Amino acid sequence: MLSRLFLVACLLASPAALAQTYPARTVTIVVTSAAGALTDVLTRAVAQRLSEAWKQPVIVENRGGAGYAIAAQSVLRAEHDGYTLLASETGFYTTQPYLYAKDKLAYDVEKDFVPVVGYGTIPQALLVNPSFPVNSVSELIALAKAKPGTVTYGTAGVGTALHIAGLELENLAGIQMTGVHYRGAAPALTDLLAGHINVVIMGPSVALSSVAAGKLKMLAFCSDKRVAQFPDVPTVAETVPGYEASVSFGLFAATGTPADIVRKVNADVQAIVAEPEFRKKFLERFAVEPVPGPLDAFNDYLRKESAMWGDVIKKANVKIE
């Protein structure tokens, strides 16, 4: 009898059994951005649908600041059991290893985290305040060259996608701007709207209504070709050859999280992102394109992104001390 009870206990404690009962309580998703940024908007939409599917609360916590470090360290301090996940721009995983010396980060993304699932990807856009006296990328570059360091651009923190996009533009265009670092893209956008800074290079989704209302000017997209929904908006690469900056979003888990739980979260989020209503409301509306969904395909996507950005960063000789 005792041996049978022991066997049952072992089976119940196995990873497969844990995945079958997951989640049995509240799941927390820690977001690397401030509230209102696209990472946050997409995460909250996914979290709501997961909560409905799982019949358990899914809480979203915003812990922006220090690049992605505050949120990432929070997840690492929690139990590695799938009940605390990280939602982030994928640059957390694909660009940071090339930007910092290993001893400058409090974690090693490849050793400490595993990719879970992606939401989507979007080309960034170069946005300026209407009072800023430029109407094209070439005019922006000319002004920055004439007055080095006077053009200010907002970032979501040191090492984030917004920061890398600005650094890449500086390097490829041969200009000097001044980065102003915020605890997320949303406060950077707020200050751009208020005229406290000149430029933000970000996924334009949450800014489209402000562009339509004339409160912001969208000078260009950072894609390799023009965006179908905005055929009249040029690309930065038309003025600065080779320039490209996009941002993707997804979930990560701390290493040690049971593999069956990672697979379950991947499958459940894939199902949500594939829903026509969800795509129309949260992807198409914000000009977000899907990323490869299956776990192996998402990992391969990140490896390719990492190799591409690693090459860009090395050629641009960008380092954050």
DOBA-423493 format. One record per atom (N, C-alpha, C): residue in three letters; x, y, z. Coordinates in pm, whole numbers, plus 50000, padded with zeros to 5 digits. Example, Ala and Ser with C-alpha at 12.3 -4.5 7.8 and 13.67 -1.06 7.14 Angstrom:
BEGIN
ALA513194943150780/ALA512304955050780/ALA513204967050780/SER512854977550708/SER513674989450714/SER512905000350787/
This chain:
BEGIN
MET500834987950000/MET500005000050000/MET500865012650000/LEU501885012650087/LEU502765024250094/LEU503475026749963/SER503895015749897/SER504605017349770/SER503665023049664/ARG502385018849671/ARG501425024349574/ARG501195039249598/LEU501065043049725/LEU500885057249757/LEU502095065349713/PHE503295059649730/PHE504515066549688/PHE504525068449537/LEU504105058049463/LEU504055058949317/LEU503075069549272/VAL501905069849335/VAL500895079949302/VAL501435093949327/ALA502105095549441/ALA502675108649476/ALA503695112949372/CYS504525103549328/CYS505545106749227/CYS504905110949096/LEU503835103749060/LEU503155107148935/LEU502535120948943/LEU501935123949057/LEU501295136949073/LEU502315148249072/ALA503525145349115/ALA504565155649121/ALA505335156948991/SER505055148048894/SER505815148548769/SER505475161148691/PRO506395165548602/PRO506135177348521/PRO504855176448439/ALA504605164548384/ALA503395162848302/ALA502145164948385/ALA502175159548509/ALA501015161148596/ALA500845175748636/LEU501965182548663/LEU501895196748698/LEU501285204848585/ALA501675201648462/ALA501145208948347/ALA499645206748331/GLN499185194548364/GLN497755191648351/GLN496925199648449/THR497485202848565/THR496745210348665/THR497045225348661/TYR497995229248577/TYR498395243348569/TYR497385251248485/PRO497035263348529/PRO497395269148658/PRO496345266048764/ALA496805263548884/ALA495895260548994/ALA495675272749083/ARG496345283849048/ARG496215296249125/ARG496595308049035/THR496695319749094/THR496965331949019/THR498315331448947/VAL498315335848822/VAL499545337348744/VAL499855352348732/THR501105355948752/THR501525369848739/THR502425371448617/ILE502105381248534/ILE502955384648420/ILE503585398248446/VAL504895398448458/VAL505635410748485/VAL506055416848350/VAL505645429348328/VAL505895436048200/VAL507065445648214/THR507945445648114/THR509145454148120/THR508865468748086/SER507645471948047/SER507305485648008/SER506325491948105/ALA506175505048092/ALA505155512048168/ALA503775509148109/ALA502745511948185/ALA501375510048136/ALA501135518948014/GLY500435513547914/GLY500095521247796/GLY500975518547676/ALA502175513147698/ALA503035509447585/ALA502455497047516/LEU502875494547393/LEU502285483547318/LEU502555470047386/THR503735468347445/THR504015455947519/THR502945453747625/ASP502605464347696/ASP501605463747801/ASP500205461247744/VAL499855468247637/VAL498525466847576/VAL498295452447529/LEU499275446947457/LEU499135433247406/LEU499115423147521/THR499965425347621/THR500025416047734/THR498715415747810/ARG498135427447833/ARG496865427947906/ARG495745421147826/ALA495765422747695/ALA494755416147612/ALA494905400947619/VAL496155396147610/VAL496415381847620/VAL496075376747760/ALA496455384347863/ALA496205380148001/ALA494715378448030/GLN493915387547977/GLN492465386647998/GLN491905373747937/ARG492365370747816/ARG491875358647749/ARG492395346047818/LEU493635346347867/LEU494175334847940/LEU493385332548068/SER493055343348137/SER492285342248260/SER490935335648234/GLU490295339348123/GLU489005333448087/GLU489165318548055/ALA490245315247983/ALA490465301347943/ALA490875292548061/TRP491695298048150/TRP492225290248262/TRP491325290248384/LYS490365299448387/LYS489495300848506/LYS490305304048631/GLN491375311948610/GLN492225316448718/GLN492625331048691/PRO492865338948796/PRO493305352748772/PRO494685353148706/VAL494855362148611/VAL496165364748550/VAL496435379648569/ILE497365382648656/ILE497665396448695/ILE498835401848613/VAL498715414248568/VAL499795420848495/VAL500415431448585/GLU501725430748603/GLU502455440548683/GLU503445447848593/ASN503415461148595/ASN504365469248517/ASN505565472648602/ARG506745468348556/ARG507985471348628/ARG509035476048529/GLY508755487648470/GLY509705493448376/GLY510875499548448/GLY511915502748372/GLY513085509448427/GLY514325500948417/ALA515485507648409/ALA516795500948397/ALA516815491548278/GLY516315496648163/GLY516185487848048/GLY515095477648078/TYR515495465048080/TYR514555454448115/TYR514875448348252/ALA515875453948320/ALA516475447248435/ALA515555445948554/ILE514785456248588/ILE513935455648707/ILE512905444448694/ALA512255443648579/ALA511255433148557/ALA511915419348553/ALA513035418348483/ALA513705405448468/ALA514165399948602/GLN514755408348684/GLN515215403748815/GLN514055399848905/SER512925406648890/SER511745403148967/SER511275389048934/VAL511295385548806/VAL510885372148764/VAL511885361648812/LEU513165364848807/LEU514175355348851/LEU514105352749001/ARG513675362649078/ARG513575360849224/ARG512375352149262/ALA511375351549175/ALA510195343349203/ALA510495328549182/GLU509595319949228/GLU509735305549202/GLU509695303049051/HIS510535293949003/HIS510585290848860/HIS509585279648829/ASP508325282948849/ASP507275272848839/ASP506195276248737/GLY506405286948660/GLY505425290748559/GLY504365300248610/TYR504385303548739/TYR503375312648793/TYR503815327248791/THR505055329648750/THR505535343348727/THR506255343448594/LEU505705350548497/LEU506255351248362/LEU506705365548330/LEU507535366848229/LEU508035379848186/LEU507475383148049/ALA506895395148034/ALA506435400047904/ALA507355411447864/SER507895410547743/SER508915420247705/SER509015421847554/GLU509625432947513/GLU510135433647378/GLU511185422647365/THR511255416247249/THR512205405147235/THR513655409947229/GLY513855423147217/GLY515215428547224/GLY515885425147356/PHE515075422947459/PHE515585418047588/PHE516455405747568/TYR516045397447472/TYR516715384647447/TYR517685385247330/THR517395393947232/THR518165393547106/THR519235404447092/THR519115415447165/THR520105426147150/THR520965428447273/GLN520395426547391/GLN521155429647513/GLN522485422147525/PRO522545409247486/PRO523825402247499/PRO524955408847418/TYR524605416147313/TYR525625422747231/TYR525945436747279/LEU525075442547358/LEU525235456447400/LEU526065457847527/TYR525975447947613/TYR526615448747744/TYR527675437947759/ALA528725441147832/ALA529645430747877/ALA528885422047975/LYS529235409047980/LYS528465399648062/LYS528415403848208/ASP529475410048258/ASP529475413848399/ASP528715426748426/LYS528175432948320/LYS527415445348338/LYS525915442848357/LEU525475430648327/LEU524065427148346/LEU523925417948466/ALA522815419148534/ALA522585410948654/ALA522065397048618/TYR521965394048490/TYR521475381048446/TYR522045378048308/ASP522005365448271/ASP522415360948138/ASP521145355748069/VAL520685362947966/VAL519385359547910/VAL519315345147859/GLU520385340247800/GLU520345326747744/GLU520385315947852/LYS521035318947963/LYS521125309148071/LYS519945310248169/ASP519465322348189/ASP518475324748294/ASP517025324748246/PHE516815325848114/PHE515445326748062/PHE515235317347943/VAL513995313147925/VAL513625305347806/VAL512475312347735/PRO512515313147602/PRO511395318947527/PRO510155310247542/VAL508995316547551/VAL507735309147565/VAL506875310747441/VAL506555323247404/VAL505685325447288/VAL505745340047248/GLY505545342847120/GLY505525356547072/GLY504105361347044/TYR503905374547056/TYR502605380647020/TYR502635385446876/GLY503715392446838/GLY503785398246705/GLY504985407446691/THR505115413446574/THR506225422546546/THR505735434346465/ILE506405445646479/ILE505995457846409/ILE507235466146377/PRO507295472046257/PRO508395481246229/PRO508245493746313/GLN509345499146361/GLN509265511546437/GLN509085523246340/ALA508685534546396/ALA508465546646315/ALA509165558346382/LEU509605567646299/LEU510285579546349/LEU509225590446366/LEU508945593946491/LEU507905603546525/LEU508535616246582/VAL507985627746545/VAL508485640446600/VAL507315649146643/ASN507605658346733/ASN506605668046775/ASN506365677946661/PRO505135682046636/PRO504855691446526/PRO505625704546534/SER506005708746654/SER506755721246668/SER508215719646630/PHE508675707346617/PHE510065704746580/PHE510225708046431/PRO511175716746394/PRO511225722246257/PRO511845713046153/VAL511355700646143/VAL511795691546036/VAL510575684345981/ASN510615681345853/ASN509505674345789/ASN509945661945712/SER511205658145730/SER511725646345661/SER512945641245737/VAL513335628945704/VAL514535623145766/VAL515765631245729/SER515845635545605/SER517025643245561/SER517125656545635/GLU515985662845663/GLU516005675445738/GLU516415673045884/LEU515975661845941/LEU516365658346077/LEU517885656246084/ILE518425649145987/ILE519865646545986/ILE520645659545968/ALA520155668245880/ALA520835681045857/ALA520865689445984/LEU519735689646057/LEU519675697446181/LEU520605691546287/ALA520615678246297/ALA521465671646396/ALA522945673846365/LYS523285674646239/LYS524685677146201/LYS525055691746226/ALA524115700646204/ALA524395714946225/ALA524495718346373/LYS523725711246455/LYS523715713946600/LYS523855700846676/PRO525075695246679/PRO525285682146744/PRO524825682046890/GLY524085671546924/GLY523655669547061/GLY522415677047104/THR521925685847017/THR520755693747057/THR519435686647030/VAL519425677246936/VAL518225669546909/VAL518075658947017/THR516925658647083/THR516685648947190/THR515725638047144/TYR516045625647182/TYR515125614647148/TYR514835606547274/GLY513575602547287/GLY513145595147404/GLY513325580247387/THR513645573347496/THR513775558847494/THR512935552947606/ALA512775539847602/ALA512065532747709/ALA513045527847815/GLY514255533147813/GLY515295529047906/GLY516545525047830/VAL517665525347897/VAL518945521847835/VAL518905507447785/GLY519275505647658/GLY519345492347600/GLY518045487047543/THR516955494747553/THR515675490247497/THR515635492647347/ALA514595487447282/ALA514485488647137/ALA514495503247091/LEU513845511947166/LEU513815526247130/LEU515215532247136/HIS515985528047235/HIS517355533147250/HIS518245528047137/ILE518155515147106/ILE518975509247001/ILE518655515646866/ALA517375518346842/ALA516985524746717/ALA517625538546703/GLY517665545846814/GLY518305559046811/GLY519795558046792/LEU520445548646861/LEU521885546746847/LEU522245542546704/GLU521425533846647/GLU521685529146510/GLU521585540746412/LEU520575549446431/LEU520425561046343/LEU521635570346357/GLU522075572746479/GLU523245581146501/GLU524455575746427/ASN524675562746440/ASN525865556646381/ASN525805556346228/LEU524675552346172/LEU524585551046027/LEU524485564545957/ALA523875574346025/ALA523715587545963/ALA524865597045998/GLY525725592846090/GLY526855601346128/GLY526415613846203/ILE525465612246294/ILE524965623746370/ILE525105621146520/GLN524915631546598/GLN524945630346744/GLN523665636246801/MET522885627746869/MET521675632146937/MET521845629447087/THR520875633747164/THR520925631447309/THR519745622747350/GLY520045610947405/GLY518995601947450/GLY518435606147586/VAL517125605747599/VAL516455608647726/VAL515725595847766/HIS516125590047878/HIS515645576647914/HIS514485577048012/TYR513425569647977/TYR512215568948058/TYR512015554648106/ARG511025552948195/ARG510695539648244/ARG509615533348156/GLY509845533248026/GLY508895527547932/GLY508615536947817/ALA508005531347710/ALA507725539247590/ALA506595549347613/ALA505615545647696/ALA504465554447716/ALA504855568147773/PRO505675568847879/PRO506065582147927/PRO506925589847829/ALA507705582647747/ALA508495589447643/ALA507555595747541/LEU506505588447503/LEU505525593647408/LEU504785605647467/THR504455604847595/THR503775615847662/THR504615628647656/ASP505905627447681/ASP506775639147676/ASP507005644047534/LEU506945634947436/LEU507045639247297/LEU505815647547261/LEU504635642947300/LEU503395650347274/LEU503415664047340/ALA504045664747456/ALA504105677447530/ALA505195686647479/GLY506045681447389/GLY507115689647334/GLY508355690447420/HIS508455681747521/HIS509635681947608/HIS510845675347542/ILE510605666547445/ILE511665660547365/ILE511285661747219/ASN512245659547129/ASN511995661846986/ASN511535649646909/VAL512105638046944/VAL511955626046860/VAL511715613746947/VAL510935604346897/VAL510865590746952/VAL510815581246833/ILE511615570646840/ILE511565560046738/ILE510975547846806/MET509745544446772/MET509025533846843/MET508005527346751/GLY507505515746793/GLY506355509946724/GLY505225519946730/PRO504655523846616/PRO503745535246613/PRO502315532546659/SER502025520146693/SER500635516146717/SER499875525546809/VAL500415527746930/VAL499695535847028/VAL499755550746995/ALA500545554446892/ALA500655568546854/ALA499835572046731/LEU499215562146667/LEU498525564746540/LEU497395574846554/SER496665574346664/SER495565583946682/SER496105598146695/SER497265599646760/SER497885612846774/SER498405617846641/VAL498905608746558/VAL499365612546423/VAL498165617146340/ALA497065609546347/ALA495865613046271/ALA495295626546315/ALA495445629746444/ALA494915642346497/ALA495875654046477/GLY497035651446417/GLY497995662146394/GLY498815665846515/LYS498755657546619/LYS499515660546741/LYS500955655446732/LEU501215646846633/LEU502555641746605/LEU502755641046455/LYS504015641646412/LYS504355639446272/LYS505115626246262/MET504695617546170/MET505395605046144/MET506255607046020/LEU507555608446040/LEU508445611445927/LEU508735599245842/ALA508845587545905/ALA509235575645829/ALA509025563045910/PHE508935551645840/PHE508985538645905/PHE510405533345899/CYS510705524245990/CYS512055518745998/CYS512135504845938/SER511225501545849/SER511195488545782/SER512055489045656/ASP512305477245597/ASP513105476845474/ASP512305481145352/LYS510985481045363/LYS510135485845255/LYS508935493045316/ARG508225500745236/ARG507105508545288/ARG505995499445341/VAL505335504145445/VAL504265496545510/VAL502995497945426/ALA502345486645399/ALA501205486445308/ALA500085495945353/GLN499855496845484/GLN498765505445533/GLN499095520345520/PHE500385523545500/PHE500825537545492/PHE501765539445372/PRO501245537545252/PRO502115537945133/PRO502785551345108/ASP502255562145162/ASP502835575345140/ASP503925578945241/VAL504105570645341/VAL505125573345442/VAL506425566445400/PRO507505573845380/PRO508765567745335/PRO509415559445445/THR510485552445411/THR511285545345510/THR512535553445540/VAL513085551345658/VAL514355557845692/VAL515435553245596/ALA515375540645554/ALA516395534945465/ALA516455541845330/GLU515395548545290/GLU515425556145164/GLU516385567845173/THR516665572245295/THR517635583045318/THR518925577945379/VAL518795567845467/VAL519955561945535/VAL519995547145498/PRO520695543645388/PRO520725529645343/PRO521155519945452/GLY520415508745461/GLY520765498445557/GLY520085499945692/TYR519395511145712/TYR518745513145842/TYR517455505045850/GLU517315497445958/GLU516095489745981/GLU515935487646130/ALA514745489746182/ALA514495487646325/ALA513045483346344/SER512885471646400/SER511545466746430/SER511535462046575/VAL510345459646626/VAL510235454846764/VAL509205443646769/SER509565433146840/SER508665421846860/SER508355420547008/PHE507295413147037/PHE506835412047175/PHE506525397447207/GLY506765393547333/GLY506445379947369/GLY506635377047517/LEU506425364347551/LEU506565359747689/LEU507815351347706/PHE508435352847823/PHE509605344947861/PHE509365339348000/ALA510065328348031/ALA509975322248164/ALA511385320248218/ALA511505319748348/ALA512805317048409/ALA513215302648379/THR514495300748353/THR515015287248330/THR514695278448452/GLY514285266148424/GLY513865257148531/GLY512355255648536/THR511655264648467/THR510195263148457/THR509895249948385/PRO509025241448438/PRO508735228548374/PRO508415230048226/ALA509045221848144/ALA508895222847999/ALA507455220947955/ASP506705212248023/ASP505305209947986/ASP504455222448011/ILE504805230148114/ILE504085242548140/ILE504415252848033/VAL505695253647993/VAL506095262647885/VAL505315259347759/ARG505205246347728/ARG504485242147607/ARG502995245547617/LYS502435244047737/LYS501005247147755/LYS500745262047733/VAL501565270547794/VAL501395284947778/VAL501565288747631/ASN502555282747566/ASN502785285447423/ASN501545282047342/ALA500995270247363/ALA499835265747286/ALA498605274447314/ASP498405278047440/ASP497215285847476/ASP497305300147422/VAL498485306047427/VAL498645319647371/VAL498545319347219/GLN499115309047156/GLN498985307547011/GLN497515307546971/ALA496705300147046/ALA495275299047014/ALA494605312647025/ILE494995320647123/ILE494415333947141/ILE494805343047026/VAL496105343246993/VAL496615352246888/VAL496045348446751/ALA495665335846734/ALA495125331346605/ALA493645334546589/GLU492965338346697/GLU491545341446688/GLU491305353446597/PRO490405352546499/PRO490145363746408/PRO489795376746480/GLU488965375746585/GLU488565387746658/GLU489765394346727/PHE490625386046787/PHE491815391246854/PHE492735397846753/ARG492955391246639/ARG493845396846537/ARG493335410246486/LYS492035411046465/LYS491475423546413/LYS491585434746516/LYS491335431546641/LYS491295441746746/LYS492675445946795/PHE493615436346800/PHE494895439446863/PHE496105438246771/LEU495995431546657/LEU497125430646566/LEU496925439946447/GLU495885437346370/GLU495645445546250/GLU495445460346287/ARG494745462746395/ARG494475476446438/ARG495755484246464/PHE496765477346516/PHE498025483946550/PHE499135481146448/ALA498775475546332/ALA499745472346226/ALA500805462446274/VAL500385453246362/VAL501285442946414/VAL501175430546328/GLU502315424846291/GLU502355412446213/GLU502645400846307/PRO502085388846279/PRO502355377446366/PRO503795372646352/VAL504295365946456/VAL505605359546452/VAL505365344446455/PRO506375336246419/PRO506185321746423/PRO505715317146561/GLY504665308846563/GLY504035305246688/GLY504585293246762/PRO504755281546696/PRO505225269746767/PRO506535272446841/LEU506755265346949/LEU507905268047036/LEU509225267546959/ASP509435256946880/ASP510685255746804/ASP510825267046703/ALA509725270546638/ALA509755281146537/ALA510025294746601/PHE509445297146720/PHE509685309746791/PHE511145310746835/ASN511695299646883/ASN513105299446921/ASN514005302146801/ASP513665296246687/ASP514445298446565/ASP514345312946519/TYR513155318546530/TYR512935332746496/TYR513835341646581/LEU513895338946711/LEU514725347046800/LEU516205345346770/ARG516615333246736/ARG518035330946701/ARG518415339146578/LYS517535339346478/LYS517815347046356/LYS517835362046386/GLU516875366646467/GLU516845380646507/GLU518105384346583/SER518535375446671/SER519735377846750/SER520965379146661/ALA521075370146564/ALA522225370746473/ALA522215383646391/MET521025387646344/MET520915399846264/MET521315412146346/TRP520725413446467/TRP521015425046550/TRP522435424946601/GLY522965412946625/GLY524365412046667/GLY525285417746561/ASP524985414646435/ASP525775419846324/ASP525645435046313/VAL524405439946326/VAL524165454446319/VAL524925461746430/ILE524825456546551/ILE525445463046667/ILE526965463046656/LYS527515451846610/LYS528965451046595/LYS529465460646488/LYS528755461146374/LYS529165470146266/LYS529055484646307/ALA528035487846386/ALA527825501546431/ALA528705504946551/ASN529375494546606/ASN530255496346721/ASN529525502746838/VAL528305497646863/VAL527485502946971/VAL527735494847098/LYS528095501547205/LYS528305495147335/LYS527745503947444/ILE527125497947542/ILE526635505347658/ILE527525501647776/GLU528185511547829/GLU529135509447940/GLU528385509448074/
